Amino acid sequence: MPAENTFKGIITTVNRCKRSRIYMNHLIIDPQKDYLLIPGLVWSCIPGEPAGGLAVYISRGAISRVIPASSAYEGSGENMEVINMPEITLMPGLVDCHVHFSMDCENLFQAIDDWENRPQLVEQRVLRAAADYLSAGVVAVRDGSDRNGIGLRTRDNINAGCFPGPLVAATGRAIFRKGSYGDFLGPGITDIDEALDQVSRLKAEDIDQLKVVVSGLVSFREYGNVGPVQFTVPELRKIAETAHGLGISVMAHASSAAAVETCVLAGVDSVEHGYFLETRQLELMARKGTSWVPTLSPLGNLVKTGSLPYEGAVMDVIRRSFETQLLRVKEACEIGVALGIGTDAGANHVFHGSSYHDELGYYLEAGLDTKTVVSLATSVSAKIAGLGDRIGSITPGKQPYLVGIETNPQDTGLSRPGSLKALKNPAWVITPGSCR
């Protein structure tokens, strides 16, 4: 049996696990075949409006054109597979801008121990995580580093067709200053020359983006405490300029107003987390074109479940930090900061795939409308992840990373305030085969 068909069976089994409850069709596009998809509605570019009476023609593993359904069969050859989806709205797949394949969603220290002592268990988790993303309609992710290169290997294995999964943009190992937060993300550096050497080594490892750790973690004991800033503006600017000179974008772990401002002034491309930033930093980000990935789920899911991740954590501190972040997300949208949907999946109570829909719900809770959230989840997040030239819209030349949601053709289920329910259970997930 061909490998792709074998893994299609595996993903069907995984989708029927207790947590997923999703019975989807996973269409793996054969680059040697042509496909004609005829859904009830096509949502080609977001923002925009879904349109009926259209068909999507896929040829040689890429979207060739969007054509009137009435003329869809003209010139079709024997090697074309026609798929009618009358109750489906076909749209670009979802993108998660911040995940950690290496982490187990429960206990970071146990996960780190597993990297060294139980590699087979780690491989099983990665396989399940990759399947869970597809089950949730997440067709692409950006992995936020680990010191063992698990995210990088996951990207390569999925690309090689070893198992099905989302398109992965990988950062490899992160740069952080030794003695500061980040030792599970990379080897650490002691001076800027060493950091620049590491950028060159990571380029040789074929990373997609560079991850730099600029602050510590958000404290769950003391509101607003995230530890010191690890780099000065000139130091971080040297790192960013070196990466940019090699054609690599930079994502920066940063919380606190000081850390975020350092990142923006240094010229990083996206700020990750960004807790406790202020209006000044948001205005600066809008002017400089710096994106923000607020990662609401790590705190929001703890608040929602009433869970405390470690002894001494204070729920009131977690709740206050989360509520402040919601206010800043709304403000960022109003100011014009590009927002990426990123879950920080792998963190405590943040599950690969399923927690993406928690994240979308928090954006609605922050006051954003549904179409804005879907736009952020597709085209905007694709661009932030460095994948905007490949995915994020149903337009000629893009790769067919798509989802189909079951809706009445007269109502996408996304037009009503607070309604993103249709996205949770995609009826179809479409990805290219291993020839990418």
C-alpha positions in Angstrom: 0.0 0.0 0.0 1.4 3.5 -0.9 2.7 5.4 2.1 0.2 8.2 1.7 -2.8 5.8 1.7 -1.3 4.1 4.8 -1.0 7.3 6.7 -4.5 8.4 5.5 -5.7 5.3 7.4 -3.7 6.3 10.5 -5.1 9.8 10.5 -8.7 8.4 10.3 -8.0 6.3 13.4 -6.4 9.3 15.2 -9.4 11.5 14.3 -11.7 9.0 16.1 -9.8 9.3 19.4 -11.7 10.5 22.4 -10.3 14.1 22.3 -10.8 14.9 18.6 -14.3 13.5 17.7 -13.8 14.8 14.2 -14.7 12.6 11.2 -13.3 14.5 8.3 -12.2 13.6 4.8 -8.5 14.2 4.3 -7.8 14.7 0.6 -4.1 14.4 -0.2 -3.5 16.0 -3.5 -1.5 13.9 -6.0 0.8 16.2 -8.0 0.4 13.9 -11.0 -3.4 14.4 -11.1 -5.8 17.2 -11.8 -8.7 18.0 -9.5 -11.9 19.9 -9.9 -13.5 20.9 -6.6 -17.1 22.1 -6.8 -18.3 23.4 -3.4 -21.5 25.2 -2.5 -19.4 28.4 -1.8 -15.8 29.4 -2.4 -14.3 31.9 0.1 -11.3 32.7 -2.1 -9.7 35.7 -0.3 -10.3 36.7 3.2 -11.5 39.4 4.0 -14.1 39.2 1.3 -17.4 37.5 0.7 -18.0 33.8 -0.1 -19.3 33.3 -3.6 -21.4 30.5 -5.1 -21.4 29.0 -8.6 -17.6 28.6 -8.6 -15.2 25.7 -9.0 -11.5 25.4 -8.0 -9.2 23.7 -10.5 -6.0 22.2 -9.1 -3.3 21.1 -11.4 0.3 19.8 -10.7 -0.1 20.3 -7.0 -1.2 23.9 -7.2 -4.3 26.0 -7.5 -4.6 26.7 -11.2 -7.7 28.8 -11.4 -11.1 29.6 -9.9 -13.7 29.2 -12.6 -17.5 29.3 -13.1 -19.0 25.9 -12.1 -21.2 26.0 -15.2 -18.1 25.6 -17.4 -16.0 23.5 -15.0 -16.2 20.3 -17.1 -15.1 21.9 -20.3 -11.8 20.5 -21.4 -11.5 18.1 -18.5 -9.3 15.1 -19.1 -9.4 11.5 -18.0 -6.8 12.2 -15.3 -9.1 14.7 -13.5 -10.8 13.8 -10.3 -14.1 15.7 -9.8 -15.3 16.2 -6.2 -18.8 17.7 -5.7 -19.3 19.4 -2.3 -22.7 21.1 -2.5 -23.0 21.6 1.2 -19.5 22.8 1.7 -17.9 26.2 2.0 -14.3 25.9 0.7 -11.8 28.3 2.2 -8.1 28.7 3.0 -6.9 26.5 5.9 -6.1 27.9 9.3 -2.6 28.9 10.4 -1.1 28.6 13.9 1.8 31.1 14.2 3.2 29.7 17.5 3.5 26.0 18.5 6.0 23.7 20.1 5.9 20.1 18.7 8.4 19.2 21.4 6.1 19.9 24.3 3.4 17.7 25.8 0.8 20.3 26.9 1.1 19.1 30.6 4.6 19.1 32.1 7.5 20.9 30.5 10.1 19.3 32.8 8.7 15.8 32.0 8.7 16.6 28.3 12.4 17.7 28.4 13.3 14.4 30.2 11.4 12.5 27.5 13.6 14.2 24.8 16.7 12.6 26.3 15.3 9.3 27.6 12.1 8.4 25.7 12.6 9.5 22.1 10.0 6.9 20.9 7.4 8.5 23.1 8.3 11.9 21.7 7.8 10.6 18.2 4.4 9.3 19.0 3.4 12.6 20.5 4.6 14.4 17.4 2.6 12.1 15.1 -0.5 12.6 17.2 0.0 16.4 17.3 0.4 16.6 13.5 -2.8 14.6 13.0 -4.6 16.8 15.6 -3.7 20.0 13.7 -5.3 18.6 10.5 -8.3 17.4 12.4 -8.8 21.0 13.6 -8.4 22.5 10.2 -5.0 23.9 10.9 -3.0 23.3 7.7 0.1 25.2 8.7 2.1 26.0 11.8 5.2 27.9 12.9 7.2 26.0 15.4 8.8 28.1 18.2 12.0 26.2 18.8 13.4 23.5 21.1 17.0 22.7 21.9 16.8 19.2 20.4 15.7 20.2 16.9 12.4 18.3 17.2 10.4 21.0 15.4 12.9 21.1 12.6 12.9 17.3 12.1 9.1 17.3 12.2 9.0 19.7 9.3 11.4 17.6 7.3 9.6 14.4 8.1 6.2 15.8 7.0 7.7 17.2 3.9 9.2 13.8 3.1 5.8 12.2 3.4 6.8 10.1 6.5 3.4 11.0 8.1 0.6 13.5 7.4 0.6 16.9 9.0 0.5 20.6 8.5 2.9 22.7 6.5 5.6 23.6 9.1 7.8 26.7 9.3 10.6 25.8 11.7 12.9 27.9 13.8 15.2 25.1 15.0 17.0 26.3 18.1 16.4 29.7 19.6 19.0 32.3 20.6 19.0 33.3 24.2 21.6 34.6 26.7 23.0 31.9 29.0 21.8 32.2 32.6 18.5 33.7 31.4 15.2 32.1 30.5 15.3 29.8 27.4 17.6 26.9 28.1 15.0 24.3 26.8 14.8 26.3 23.5 18.5 26.4 22.5 22.1 26.1 23.6 22.4 29.7 24.7 25.0 32.4 23.9 27.4 34.5 26.0 28.1 37.4 23.7 26.8 38.9 20.4 29.6 37.5 18.3 28.5 34.0 19.4 24.9 34.9 18.6 25.8 36.0 15.1 27.8 32.7 14.6 24.7 30.8 15.7 22.5 32.7 13.2 24.9 31.4 10.4 24.8 27.9 11.8 21.0 27.9 11.9 20.9 29.2 8.3 23.0 26.1 7.4 20.4 24.0 9.1 17.8 25.5 6.8 15.6 27.2 9.4 12.6 29.1 8.1 12.6 31.8 10.7 14.9 32.8 13.6 13.6 32.7 17.2 15.2 35.1 19.8 14.3 35.1 23.5 14.3 38.7 24.7 12.5 38.4 28.1 11.5 35.9 30.7 8.2 34.2 31.4 5.0 35.8 32.6 4.8 35.3 36.4 1.7 33.6 37.7 2.6 34.8 41.2 3.4 38.5 40.7 1.4 40.6 38.2 3.6 42.2 35.5 6.8 40.4 36.4 8.6 38.9 33.4 12.2 39.2 34.4 14.9 41.4 32.8 15.4 42.2 29.1 18.1 39.9 27.7 19.5 42.1 24.9 20.0 45.9 24.3 18.6 47.5 21.2 22.0 47.6 19.4 22.7 43.9 20.3 19.3 42.7 19.1 19.5 44.9 16.0 22.8 43.2 15.0 21.1 39.8 15.3 18.1 40.9 13.3 20.1 42.5 10.6 22.3 39.4 10.3 19.3 37.2 9.9 17.6 39.6 7.4 20.8 39.6 5.4 20.5 35.9 5.1 16.8 36.1 4.1 15.5 35.0 7.5 12.7 36.7 9.4 12.9 37.1 13.2 10.3 36.2 15.8 11.0 37.4 19.3 9.7 36.0 22.6 9.1 39.2 24.5 6.8 40.3 27.4 6.9 43.7 29.2 6.7 47.1 27.6 10.5 47.4 27.7 11.2 44.1 26.0 8.6 44.7 23.3 9.9 48.2 22.6 13.5 46.8 22.4 12.2 44.3 19.8 10.4 46.8 17.7 13.3 49.3 17.7 15.7 46.5 16.8 13.7 45.6 13.8 12.3 42.1 14.6 9.5 40.9 12.4 7.1 39.6 15.0 6.7 39.9 18.7 5.5 36.7 20.5 3.4 36.9 23.6 3.8 40.6 24.3 2.1 40.6 27.7 2.1 43.9 29.5 2.9 46.0 26.5 1.3 49.4 26.4 -0.3 51.8 23.9 3.1 53.3 23.1 4.5 50.0 21.9 1.4 49.2 19.8 1.6 52.6 18.1 5.3 51.9 17.4 4.5 48.5 16.0 1.9 49.9 13.7 4.4 52.5 12.4 7.2 50.0 11.9 5.1 47.1 10.5 5.9 44.8 13.4 3.4 41.9 13.8 2.2 40.7 17.2 1.2 37.1 18.2 -0.5 37.5 21.6 -0.8 33.8 22.5 -4.0 34.1 24.6 -4.5 30.4 25.3 -1.8 29.7 27.9 -3.5 32.0 30.3 -7.1 31.9 28.9 -7.2 28.1 29.2 -6.1 28.2 32.8 -8.7 30.8 33.6 -11.4 28.8 31.8 -10.6 25.5 33.6 -9.6 27.0 36.9 -6.3 25.2 36.8 -3.1 26.3 38.5 0.0 25.0 36.7 2.4 25.0 39.7 2.4 25.4 43.4 2.3 29.1 44.4 0.5 30.2 41.2 -2.3 32.7 41.9 -5.5 32.6 39.8 -6.2 36.3 40.4 -2.8 37.1 38.9 -3.4 34.8 35.9 -6.9 36.3 35.3 -5.8 39.9 35.6 -2.9 39.3 33.1 -5.2 37.6 30.7 -7.9 40.3 30.9 -5.3 43.0 30.3 -4.1 41.1 27.2 -7.6 40.9 25.8 -7.8 44.7 26.1 -4.5 45.2 24.3 -5.6 42.8 21.5 -8.7 44.9 20.8 -6.5 48.1 20.9 -4.0 46.6 18.6 -6.7 45.8 16.0 -8.0 49.3 16.2 -4.5 50.9 15.9 -3.7 48.7 12.9 -1.1 46.2 14.2 -1.0 42.9 12.2 -2.2 40.2 14.6 -1.2 36.6 14.2 -3.2 33.7 15.7 -0.8 31.7 17.7 -1.6 29.3 20.6 1.7 28.4 22.1 0.5 24.8 21.8 2.4 22.4 24.0 2.3 24.7 26.9 0.3 23.7 30.0 -3.4 23.1 29.0 -2.8 24.3 25.4 -3.4 21.3 23.2 -2.1 20.8 19.7 -4.9 21.5 17.2 -8.0 21.7 19.4 -6.8 24.7 21.4 -6.6 26.7 18.2 -10.4 27.1 18.5 -9.9 28.3 22.1 -7.6 31.0 20.8 -10.2 32.1 18.2 -12.8 32.3 20.9 -10.6 34.6 22.9 -10.3 37.0 20.0 -14.1 37.1 19.9 -14.1 37.7 23.7 -11.7 40.6 23.1 -14.3 42.2 20.8 -13.1 41.4 17.3 -15.8 40.5 14.8 -15.9 37.0 13.2 -14.7 38.0 9.7 -11.7 39.8 11.1 -10.8 36.8 13.2 -11.0 34.5 10.2 -8.9 36.9 8.2 -6.3 36.8 10.9 -6.4 33.0 11.1 -5.8 32.6 7.4 -4.1 35.3 5.2 -2.6 37.4 7.9 -1.2 34.5 9.9 0.1 32.9 6.7 2.1 36.0 6.0 3.5 36.3 9.6 4.6 32.6 9.5 6.5 33.4 6.3 4.1 31.3 4.2 2.0 34.0 2.5 3.4 33.3 -0.9 2.3 29.6 -0.7 -1.0 29.6 1.3 -3.7 31.9 2.8 -6.0 32.4 -0.2 -7.6 30.4 -3.0 -5.8 32.1 -5.8 -3.8 30.8 -8.8 -0.3 29.7 -7.9 -1.0 29.0 -4.2 -0.7 25.5 -2.8 -4.0 23.7 -2.0 -3.9 23.8 1.8 -7.7 24.2 2.2 -10.6 23.3 4.5 -14.2 22.7 3.7 -16.8 23.5 6.4 -20.4 22.2 6.4 -22.7 25.1 6.1 -25.9 26.2 4.3 -24.7 27.8 1.1 -26.8 30.8 2.0 -25.0 31.3 5.3 -21.4 30.4 6.0 -22.1 30.1 9.7 -19.5 32.8 10.2 -21.6 35.9 9.6 -23.3 36.0 12.9 -21.6 37.7 15.9 -19.7 35.2 18.0 -20.2 32.3 15.5 -17.0 30.4 14.6 -18.6 27.0 15.4 -18.4 25.8 11.8 -14.6 26.0 11.8 -14.2 23.5 14.7 -15.3 20.5 12.8 -14.1 20.7 9.2 -15.7 18.2 6.8 -12.8 18.4 4.5 -9.1 19.1 4.9 -7.0 19.3 1.7 -3.2 19.2 1.6 -0.7 18.5 -1.1 1.1 15.2 -1.2 4.8 14.8 -0.3 6.0 16.4 -3.5 6.0 20.0 -2.2 
